Amino acid sequence: MRDDHERFTEAGARLVTVAPESPESVAKFVRDSPYPFPLLPDPDHTVFDAYDVISTMMSLGQRPADFVIDRDGIVRFDSIGTQQWQIPSIDNVLQVVSAL
């Protein structure tokens, strides 16, 4: 999504990434790999737990997840996979965004 940030902005969306890391780890990552949108730490997995995004041994780390949440806080699209290759295409997510 980093590479397609402008397409989301043009569609009127704001991207936010949540990482299951400490604020220090996130700050270091952003310092080393700048992001065009916020990368928020979730060290206690509060957000991850609320959206059922959990780590599993089978996925070798964090499960990939994308959500489209409208201005009223309603989840209009969700995709939680078990492997990184299961992330939906940018075009599919943008279709949902454009329909809002």
The first five atom37 places (N, CA, C, CB, O) and aatype in JSON, in Angstrom:
{
  "aatype": [12, 1, 3, 3, 8, 6, 1, 13, 16, 6, 0, 7, 0, 1, 10, 19, 16, 19, 0, 14, 6, 15, 14, 6, 15, 19, 0, 11, 13, 19, 1, 3, 15, 14, 18, 14, 13, 14, 10, 10, 14, 3, 14, 3, 8, 16, 19, 13, 3, 0, 18, 3, 19, 9, 15, 16, 12, 12, 15, 10, 7, 5, 1, 14, 0, 3, 13, 19, 9, 3, 1, 3, 7, 9, 19, 1, 13, 3, 15, 9, 7, 16, 5, 5, 17, 5, 9, 14, 15, 9, 3, 2, 19, 10, 5, 19, 19, 15, 0, 10],
  "atom_mask": [
    [1, 1, 1, 1, 1],
    [1, 1, 1, 1, 1],
    [1, 1, 1, 1, 1],
    [1, 1, 1, 1, 1],
    [1, 1, 1, 1, 1],
    [1, 1, 1, 1, 1],
    [1, 1, 1, 1, 1],
    [1, 1, 1, 1, 1],
    [1, 1, 1, 1, 1],
    [1, 1, 1, 1, 1],
    [1, 1, 1, 1, 1],
    [1, 1, 1, 0, 1],
    [1, 1, 1, 1, 1],
    [1, 1, 1, 1, 1],
    [1, 1, 1, 1, 1],
    [1, 1, 1, 1, 1],
    [1, 1, 1, 1, 1],
    [1, 1, 1, 1, 1],
    [1, 1, 1, 1, 1],
    [1, 1, 1, 1, 1],
    [1, 1, 1, 1, 1],
    [1, 1, 1, 1, 1],
    [1, 1, 1, 1, 1],
    [1, 1, 1, 1, 1],
    [1, 1, 1, 1, 1],
    [1, 1, 1, 1, 1],
    [1, 1, 1, 1, 1],
    [1, 1, 1, 1, 1],
    [1, 1, 1, 1, 1],
    [1, 1, 1, 1, 1],
    [1, 1, 1, 1, 1],
    [1, 1, 1, 1, 1],
    [1, 1, 1, 1, 1],
    [1, 1, 1, 1, 1],
    [1, 1, 1, 1, 1],
    [1, 1, 1, 1, 1],
    [1, 1, 1, 1, 1],
    [1, 1, 1, 1, 1],
    [1, 1, 1, 1, 1],
    [1, 1, 1, 1, 1],
    [1, 1, 1, 1, 1],
    [1, 1, 1, 1, 1],
    [1, 1, 1, 1, 1],
    [1, 1, 1, 1, 1],
    [1, 1, 1, 1, 1],
    [1, 1, 1, 1, 1],
    [1, 1, 1, 1, 1],
    [1, 1, 1, 1, 1],
    [1, 1, 1, 1, 1],
    [1, 1, 1, 1, 1],
    [1, 1, 1, 1, 1],
    [1, 1, 1, 1, 1],
    [1, 1, 1, 1, 1],
    [1, 1, 1, 1, 1],
    [1, 1, 1, 1, 1],
    [1, 1, 1, 1, 1],
    [1, 1, 1, 1, 1],
    [1, 1, 1, 1, 1],
    [1, 1, 1, 1, 1],
    [1, 1, 1, 1, 1],
    [1, 1, 1, 0, 1],
    [1, 1, 1, 1, 1],
    [1, 1, 1, 1, 1],
    [1, 1, 1, 1, 1],
    [1, 1, 1, 1, 1],
    [1, 1, 1, 1, 1],
    [1, 1, 1, 1, 1],
    [1, 1, 1, 1, 1],
    [1, 1, 1, 1, 1],
    [1, 1, 1, 1, 1],
    [1, 1, 1, 1, 1],
    [1, 1, 1, 1, 1],
    [1, 1, 1, 0, 1],
    [1, 1, 1, 1, 1],
    [1, 1, 1, 1, 1],
    [1, 1, 1, 1, 1],
    [1, 1, 1, 1, 1],
    [1, 1, 1, 1, 1],
    [1, 1, 1, 1, 1],
    [1, 1, 1, 1, 1],
    [1, 1, 1, 0, 1],
    [1, 1, 1, 1, 1],
    [1, 1, 1, 1, 1],
    [1, 1, 1, 1, 1],
    [1, 1, 1, 1, 1],
    [1, 1, 1, 1, 1],
    [1, 1, 1, 1, 1],
    [1, 1, 1, 1, 1],
    [1, 1, 1, 1, 1],
    [1, 1, 1, 1, 1],
    [1, 1, 1, 1, 1],
    [1, 1, 1, 1, 1],
    [1, 1, 1, 1, 1],
    [1, 1, 1, 1, 1],
    [1, 1, 1, 1, 1],
    [1, 1, 1, 1, 1],
    [1, 1, 1, 1, 1],
    [1, 1, 1, 1, 1],
    [1, 1, 1, 1, 1],
    [1, 1, 1, 1, 1]
  ],
  "atom_positions": [
    [[0.82, -1.19, 0.0], [0.0, 0.0, 0.0], [0.86, 1.26, 0.0], [-0.93, 0.0, 1.19], [0.43, 2.33, -0.43]],
    [[2.07, 1.1, 0.48], [2.97, 2.26, 0.49], [3.14, 2.8, -0.92], [4.34, 1.89, 1.09], [3.1, 4.01, -1.14]],
    [[3.33, 1.91, -1.89], [3.55, 2.33, -3.27], [2.29, 2.93, -3.9], [4.01, 1.15, -4.1], [2.39, 3.7, -4.85]],
    [[1.13, 2.59, -3.38], [-0.14, 3.05, -3.93], [-0.82, 4.1, -3.05], [-1.08, 1.89, -4.13], [-2.01, 4.37, -3.21]],
    [[-0.08, 4.67, -2.13], [-0.64, 5.66, -1.21], [-1.37, 6.77, -1.94], [0.46, 6.25, -0.33], [-2.45, 7.18, -1.54]],
    [[-0.78, 7.27, -3.01], [-1.39, 8.37, -3.76], [-2.75, 7.97, -4.34], [-0.46, 8.83, -4.88], [-3.67, 8.79, -4.37]],
    [[-2.88, 6.75, -4.8], [-4.16, 6.28, -5.35], [-5.24, 6.3, -4.27], [-4.02, 4.85, -5.93], [-6.39, 6.64, -4.54]],
    [[-4.88, 5.92, -3.05], [-5.84, 5.95, -1.95], [-6.2, 7.38, -1.58], [-5.27, 5.21, -0.72], [-7.37, 7.69, -1.32]],
    [[-5.21, 8.25, -1.56], [-5.46, 9.66, -1.25], [-6.4, 10.27, -2.29], [-4.14, 10.45, -1.2], [-7.33, 11.0, -1.94]],
    [[-6.16, 9.98, -3.56], [-7.02, 10.48, -4.63], [-8.46, 9.97, -4.49], [-6.46, 10.08, -6.0], [-9.4, 10.65, -4.9]],
    [[-8.62, 8.77, -3.92], [-9.96, 8.2, -3.71], [-10.61, 8.73, -2.43], [-9.88, 6.67, -3.65], [-11.74, 8.36, -2.11]],
    [[-9.9, 9.6, -1.7], [-10.45, 10.19, -0.49], [-10.23, 9.37, 0.76], [0.0, 0.0, 0.0], [-10.87, 9.6, 1.79]],
    [[-9.32, 8.39, 0.69], [-9.06, 7.53, 1.84], [-7.81, 7.98, 2.57], [-8.92, 6.06, 1.39], [-6.93, 8.63, 2.01]],
    [[-7.75, 7.61, 3.83], [-6.53, 7.79, 4.63], [-6.06, 6.42, 5.06], [-6.78, 8.73, 5.88], [-6.84, 5.62, 5.57]],
    [[-4.8, 6.15, 4.86], [-4.22, 4.88, 5.26], [-3.56, 5.01, 6.62], [-3.2, 4.39, 4.22], [-2.94, 6.02, 6.94]],
    [[-3.72, 3.96, 7.41], [-3.06, 3.86, 8.71], [-2.62, 2.41, 8.85], [-4.02, 4.29, 9.9], [-3.37, 1.49, 8.54]],
    [[-1.4, 2.22, 9.31], [-0.88, 0.88, 9.57], [-0.73, 0.72, 11.07], [0.48, 0.65, 8.83], [-0.3, 1.63, 11.77]],
    [[-1.08, -0.46, 11.56], [-0.92, -0.78, 12.97], [0.07, -1.94, 13.06], [-2.29, -1.15, 13.65], [-0.1, -2.97, 12.41]],
    [[1.1, -1.75, 13.87], [2.14, -2.76, 14.02], [2.13, -3.3, 15.45], [3.53, -2.18, 13.66], [2.01, -2.53, 16.4]],
    [[2.27, -4.62, 15.61], [2.28, -5.21, 16.95], [3.64, -5.05, 17.61], [1.91, -6.7, 16.88], [4.24, -6.02, 18.09]],
    [[4.12, -3.83, 17.64], [5.47, -3.54, 18.12], [5.43, -2.4, 19.14], [6.4, -3.17, 16.95], [4.41, -1.74, 19.31]],
    [[6.55, -2.19, 19.8], [6.67, -1.09, 20.75], [6.81, 0.23, 20.01], [7.89, -1.31, 21.69], [7.18, 0.25, 18.83]],
    [[6.51, 1.34, 20.69], [6.71, 2.65, 20.05], [8.15, 2.85, 19.58], [6.33, 3.77, 21.02], [8.39, 3.45, 18.53]],
    [[9.11, 2.35, 20.34], [10.51, 2.48, 19.96], [10.82, 1.71, 18.67], [11.41, 1.99, 21.09], [11.53, 2.21, 17.8]],
    [[10.3, 0.5, 18.57], [10.52, -0.31, 17.36], [9.9, 0.34, 16.14], [9.95, -1.72, 17.55], [10.49, 0.37, 15.06]],
    [[8.69, 0.86, 16.31], [8.01, 1.53, 15.2], [8.79, 2.78, 14.79], [6.56, 1.9, 15.58], [8.98, 3.03, 13.59]],
    [[9.25, 3.57, 15.75], [10.01, 4.78, 15.45], [11.29, 4.44, 14.68], [10.36, 5.53, 16.74], [11.64, 5.13, 13.73]],
    [[11.97, 3.38, 15.09], [13.19, 2.97, 14.39], [12.86, 2.52, 12.97], [13.89, 1.84, 15.16], [13.57, 2.88, 12.03]],
    [[11.81, 1.73, 12.81], [11.44, 1.25, 11.48], [11.11, 2.43, 10.56], [10.23, 0.29, 11.58], [11.57, 2.47, 9.42]],
    [[10.31, 3.37, 11.05], [9.92, 4.52, 10.24], [11.14, 5.39, 9.91], [8.85, 5.36, 10.96], [11.24, 5.94, 8.82]],
    [[12.04, 5.5, 10.85], [13.27, 6.27, 10.61], [14.09, 5.62, 9.49], [14.12, 6.37, 11.91], [14.65, 6.31, 8.64]],
    [[14.15, 4.28, 9.49], [14.93, 3.56, 8.49], [14.19, 3.34, 7.18], [15.35, 2.23, 9.05], [14.81, 3.21, 6.13]],
    [[12.86, 3.31, 7.23], [12.02, 3.07, 6.05], [10.82, 4.01, 6.1], [11.54, 1.57, 5.98], [9.74, 3.61, 6.53]],
    [[10.99, 5.26, 5.66], [9.91, 6.24, 5.79], [8.59, 5.77, 5.14], [10.34, 7.56, 5.16], [8.58, 5.17, 4.06]],
    [[7.5, 6.06, 5.83], [6.16, 5.73, 5.36], [5.43, 7.02, 5.02], [5.38, 4.91, 6.43], [5.61, 8.02, 5.72]],
    [[4.6, 7.02, 3.97], [3.83, 8.22, 3.65], [2.54, 8.34, 4.46], [3.5, 8.22, 2.17], [1.77, 9.28, 4.27]],
    [[2.31, 7.4, 5.37], [1.12, 7.41, 6.22], [1.51, 6.91, 7.6], [-0.03, 6.54, 5.61], [2.57, 6.31, 7.76]],
    [[0.65, 7.15, 8.6], [1.0, 6.78, 9.98], [1.18, 5.28, 10.17], [-0.06, 7.27, 10.92], [0.44, 4.46, 9.63]],
    [[2.18, 4.94, 10.95], [2.44, 3.57, 11.4], [2.35, 3.61, 12.92], [3.86, 3.02, 10.89], [3.24, 4.16, 13.58]],
    [[1.29, 3.05, 13.46], [1.0, 3.15, 14.88], [1.4, 1.89, 15.64], [-0.47, 3.43, 15.09], [1.13, 0.78, 15.17]],
    [[2.03, 2.03, 16.79], [2.4, 0.86, 17.59], [1.2, 0.28, 18.34], [3.51, 1.22, 18.58], [0.32, 1.01, 18.78]],
    [[1.2, -1.03, 18.47], [0.16, -1.73, 19.24], [0.85, -2.83, 20.07], [-0.95, -2.34, 18.29], [0.61, -4.01, 19.84]],
    [[1.71, -2.42, 21.02], [2.53, -3.4, 21.74], [1.72, -4.39, 22.58], [3.49, -2.69, 22.63], [2.17, -5.51, 22.81]],
    [[0.54, -4.01, 23.03], [-0.3, -4.9, 23.83], [-1.32, -5.66, 22.99], [-1.02, -4.11, 24.9], [-2.13, -6.42, 23.52]],
    [[-1.27, -5.46, 21.67], [-2.17, -6.13, 20.72], [-3.64, -5.76, 20.95], [-2.0, -7.65, 20.81], [-4.52, -6.56, 20.63]],
    [[-3.9, -4.6, 21.48], [-5.28, -4.17, 21.73], [-6.07, -4.08, 20.44], [-5.3, -2.81, 22.44], [-7.17, -4.62, 20.34]],
    [[-5.51, -3.41, 19.44], [-6.2, -3.27, 18.15], [-6.23, -4.62, 17.43], [-5.5, -2.21, 17.26], [-7.26, -5.01, 16.88]],
    [[-5.11, -5.32, 17.45], [-5.06, -6.63, 16.78], [-6.1, -7.58, 17.37], [-3.66, -7.24, 16.91], [-6.78, -8.29, 16.62]],
    [[-6.24, -7.61, 18.67], [-7.23, -8.48, 19.3], [-8.65, -8.05, 18.95], [-7.04, -8.48, 20.82], [-9.52, -8.89, 18.72]],
    [[-8.9, -6.75, 18.92], [-10.24, -6.24, 18.61], [-10.68, -6.65, 17.21], [-10.28, -4.72, 18.75], [-11.87, -6.83, 16.95]],
    [[-9.72, -6.78, 16.29], [-10.05, -7.13, 14.91], [-9.67, -8.57, 14.56], [-9.35, -6.18, 13.96], [-9.68, -8.94, 13.39]],
    [[-9.35, -9.37, 15.56], [-9.03, -10.79, 15.39], [-7.84, -11.02, 14.46], [-10.24, -11.51, 14.85], [-7.84, -11.97, 13.68]],
    [[-6.84, -10.17, 14.56], [-5.61, -10.34, 13.8], [-4.58, -10.88, 14.78], [-5.13, -9.0, 13.12], [-4.08, -10.14, 15.63]],
    [[-4.26, -12.16, 14.66], [-3.4, -12.8, 15.64], [-2.18, -13.43, 14.98], [-4.18, -13.84, 16.43], [-2.19, -13.71, 13.78]],
    [[-1.16, -13.66, 15.76], [0.01, -14.38, 15.28], [-0.26, -15.87, 15.37], [1.27, -14.0, 16.08], [-0.88, -16.35, 16.32]],
    [[0.21, -16.59, 14.39], [0.11, -18.05, 14.42], [1.42, -18.64, 13.92], [-1.1, -18.55, 13.56], [2.11, -18.03, 13.1]],
    [[1.75, -19.8, 14.4], [2.95, -20.48, 13.93], [2.83, -20.85, 12.45], [3.22, -21.74, 14.77], [3.82, -20.84, 11.72]],
    [[1.61, -21.17, 12.01], [1.42, -21.59, 10.62], [1.67, -20.45, 9.63], [0.02, -22.12, 10.44], [2.06, -20.71, 8.49]],
    [[1.46, -19.21, 10.05], [1.68, -18.1, 9.12], [3.08, -17.51, 9.28], [0.62, -17.02, 9.34], [3.42, -16.53, 8.62]],
    [[3.88, -18.1, 10.15], [5.24, -17.63, 10.38], [5.28, -16.15, 10.75], [6.1, -17.87, 9.14], [6.12, -15.4, 10.27]],
    [[4.37, -15.76, 11.6], [4.34, -14.37, 12.04], [2.93, -13.83, 12.08], [0.0, 0.0, 0.0], [1.97, -14.57, 12.33]],
    [[2.8, -12.55, 11.83], [1.51, -11.88, 11.91], [0.65, -12.23, 10.71], [1.68, -10.38, 12.0], [1.13, -12.32, 9.58]],
    [[-0.63, -12.44, 10.96], [-1.56, -12.69, 9.86], [-1.77, -11.39, 9.1], [-2.91, -13.27, 10.38], [-1.93, -10.33, 9.72]],
    [[-1.79, -11.43, 7.76], [-2.03, -10.22, 6.99], [-3.5, -9.81, 7.11], [-1.65, -10.42, 5.5], [-4.38, -10.67, 7.08]],
    [[-3.75, -8.52, 7.25], [-5.13, -8.05, 7.39], [-5.27, -6.66, 6.8], [-5.56, -8.06, 8.85], [-4.41, -5.81, 6.98]],
    [[-6.36, -6.45, 6.09], [-6.73, -5.14, 5.56], [-8.17, -4.86, 5.96], [-6.55, -5.07, 4.0], [-9.02, -5.75, 5.92]],
    [[-8.43, -3.62, 6.33], [-9.78, -3.2, 6.69], [-10.06, -1.87, 6.03], [-9.95, -3.1, 8.22], [-9.18, -1.01, 5.92]],
    [[-11.3, -1.69, 5.58], [-11.79, -0.38, 5.15], [-12.85, 0.0, 6.16], [-12.35, -0.4, 3.65], [-13.86, -0.69, 6.32]],
    [[-12.59, 1.12, 6.85], [-13.51, 1.59, 7.89], [-14.0, 2.95, 7.45], [-12.81, 1.65, 9.31], [-13.21, 3.85, 7.16]],
    [[-15.34, 3.11, 7.39], [-15.87, 4.38, 6.9], [-15.8, 5.48, 7.97], [-17.31, 4.2, 6.43], [-15.35, 5.23, 9.09]],
    [[-16.25, 6.66, 7.62], [-16.17, 7.81, 8.53], [-16.97, 7.62, 9.8], [-16.65, 9.05, 7.82], [-16.7, 8.28, 10.81]],
    [[-17.95, 6.72, 9.77], [-18.77, 6.45, 10.95], [-18.19, 5.33, 11.81], [-20.19, 6.1, 10.54], [-18.79, 4.94, 12.81]],
    [[-17.03, 4.8, 11.42], [-16.4, 3.74, 12.18], [-16.92, 2.35, 11.86], [0.0, 0.0, 0.0], [-16.65, 1.4, 12.59]],
    [[-17.66, 2.22, 10.76], [-18.21, 0.93, 10.36], [-17.23, 0.23, 9.42], [-19.6, 1.1, 9.68], [-16.78, 0.82, 8.44]],
    [[-16.91, -1.01, 9.71], [-16.04, -1.79, 8.85], [-16.82, -2.16, 7.6], [-15.5, -3.07, 9.58], [-17.81, -2.88, 7.67]],
    [[-16.37, -1.67, 6.47], [-17.04, -1.92, 5.18], [-16.36, -3.03, 4.38], [-17.08, -0.65, 4.35], [-16.94, -3.56, 3.43]],
    [[-15.15, -3.38, 4.77], [-14.42, -4.45, 4.09], [-13.39, -4.98, 5.07], [-13.74, -3.95, 2.76], [-12.75, -4.21, 5.79]],
    [[-13.23, -6.29, 5.09], [-12.13, -6.86, 5.87], [-11.59, -8.08, 5.15], [-12.6, -7.23, 7.28], [-12.31, -8.82, 4.49]],
    [[-10.32, -8.27, 5.31], [-9.64, -9.44, 4.76], [-8.55, -9.83, 5.74], [-9.05, -9.15, 3.32], [-7.58, -9.1, 5.93]],
    [[-8.72, -10.98, 6.36], [-7.72, -11.5, 7.28], [-7.27, -12.84, 6.73], [-8.27, -11.64, 8.75], [-8.04, -13.79, 6.68]],
    [[-6.02, -12.89, 6.31], [-5.5, -14.11, 5.73], [-4.69, -14.91, 6.73], [0.0, 0.0, 0.0], [-4.55, -14.54, 7.89]],
    [[-4.16, -16.0, 6.25], [-3.27, -16.81, 7.08], [-1.84, -16.75, 6.58], [-3.75, -18.26, 7.11], [-0.92, -17.17, 7.28]],
    [[-1.64, -16.24, 5.37], [-0.3, -16.11, 4.78], [-0.2, -14.76, 4.08], [-0.01, -17.28, 3.77], [-1.21, -14.18, 3.68]],
    [[1.02, -14.25, 3.93], [1.22, -12.94, 3.31], [0.71, -12.87, 1.87], [2.68, -12.58, 3.34], [0.3, -11.8, 1.42]],
    [[0.72, -13.97, 1.15], [0.26, -13.96, -0.24], [-1.25, -13.82, -0.33], [0.71, -15.22, -0.95], [-1.78, -13.7, -1.44]],
    [[-1.97, -13.84, 0.78], [-3.42, -13.72, 0.77], [-3.92, -12.29, 0.91], [-4.0, -14.56, 1.86], [-5.12, -12.07, 1.1]],
    [[-3.05, -11.33, 0.83], [-3.45, -9.93, 0.91], [-4.25, -9.6, -0.36], [-2.2, -8.99, 1.06], [-3.82, -9.93, -1.46]],
    [[-5.41, -8.94, -0.21], [-6.21, -8.61, -1.4], [-5.48, -7.61, -2.29], [-7.58, -8.06, -0.98], [-4.61, -6.87, -1.83]],
    [[-5.86, -7.59, -3.55], [-5.21, -6.66, -4.47], [-5.59, -5.22, -4.13], [-5.58, -6.98, -5.94], [-6.67, -4.96, -3.59]],
    [[-4.7, -4.31, -4.44], [-4.96, -2.89, -4.23], [-6.21, -2.46, -5.01], [-3.73, -2.03, -4.67], [-7.02, -1.69, -4.5]],
    [[-6.36, -2.97, -6.21], [-7.54, -2.6, -7.01], [-8.84, -3.03, -6.33], [-7.45, -3.24, -8.4], [-9.82, -2.28, -6.37]],
    [[-8.86, -4.2, -5.72], [-10.07, -4.65, -5.01], [-10.39, -3.76, -3.83], [-9.9, -6.09, -4.54], [-11.55, -3.41, -3.61]],
    [[-9.37, -3.39, -3.07], [-9.59, -2.52, -1.91], [-10.04, -1.13, -2.38], [-8.3, -2.41, -1.05], [-10.93, -0.53, -1.78]],
    [[-9.43, -0.63, -3.44], [-9.82, 0.69, -3.96], [-11.24, 0.7, -4.48], [-8.88, 1.11, -5.05], [-11.91, 1.73, -4.41]],
    [[-11.73, -0.41, -5.01], [-13.14, -0.49, -5.44], [-14.07, -0.28, -4.25], [-13.43, -1.86, -6.1], [-15.07, 0.42, -4.36]],
    [[-13.73, -0.89, -3.13], [-14.55, -0.72, -1.92], [-14.51, 0.74, -1.47], [-14.05, -1.65, -0.78], [-15.55, 1.32, -1.15]],
    [[-13.32, 1.32, -1.45], [-13.17, 2.71, -1.03], [-13.97, 3.64, -1.95], [-11.69, 3.11, -1.02], [-14.66, 4.54, -1.48]],
    [[-13.86, 3.41, -3.24], [-14.55, 4.27, -4.2], [-16.06, 4.18, -4.09], [-14.12, 3.92, -5.6], [-16.77, 5.12, -4.45]],
    [[-16.56, 3.05, -3.61], [-18.01, 2.86, -3.49], [-18.59, 3.57, -2.26], [-18.33, 1.37, -3.43], [-19.81, 3.67, -2.13]],
    [[-17.75, 4.05, -1.37], [-18.25, 4.72, -0.16], [-18.68, 6.14, -0.46], [-17.18, 4.72, 0.92], [-19.12, 6.85, 0.45]]
  ]
}
